[in-house]
Amino acid sequence: MFDSLSEKIKHDDAVEISPRERVVKGVVIAVLSILLFGGLYLAIRMIE
């Protein structure tokens, strides 16, 4: 069991995320957050 876990950890360390993938992920998270909170804000404004 520990041999396969050790191999898995080594494999995960070897696979690195490229800077481009990191930026794209950040942009997607930012856009989704803005849409979510913007939608909540508009919904609250419409209720009032």
C-alpha positions in Angstrom: 0.0 0.0 0.0 2.7 2.5 0.9 4.7 1.7 -2.2 1.9 2.7 -4.4 1.2 5.8 -2.3 4.9 6.8 -2.5 4.8 6.3 -6.3 1.6 8.4 -6.5 3.2 11.3 -4.5 6.3 11.2 -6.8 4.0 11.2 -9.9 2.0 14.2 -8.5 5.2 16.1 -7.8 6.5 15.5 -11.3 3.3 16.8 -12.9 3.4 20.6 -12.7 0.8 23.0 -13.7 1.9 25.4 -16.4 1.8 29.2 -15.7 -0.8 29.6 -18.4 -3.1 27.0 -16.9 -2.8 28.7 -13.5 -3.7 32.1 -15.0 -6.7 30.6 -16.9 -7.9 28.9 -13.7 -7.6 32.2 -11.8 -9.5 34.1 -14.5 -12.3 31.6 -14.6 -12.7 31.6 -10.8 -12.8 35.4 -10.8 -15.4 35.6 -13.6 -17.6 33.0 -11.9 -17.3 34.8 -8.5 -18.3 38.1 -10.1 -21.3 36.6 -11.8 -22.4 34.8 -8.6 -22.1 37.8 -6.3 -23.4 40.2 -9.0 -26.4 38.0 -9.4 -27.0 37.9 -5.7 -26.7 41.7 -5.5 -29.1 42.2 -8.3 -31.6 39.8 -6.8 -31.5 41.6 -3.4 -31.9 45.0 -5.1 -35.0 43.7 -7.0 -36.6 42.4 -3.8 -36.3 45.8 -2.1 
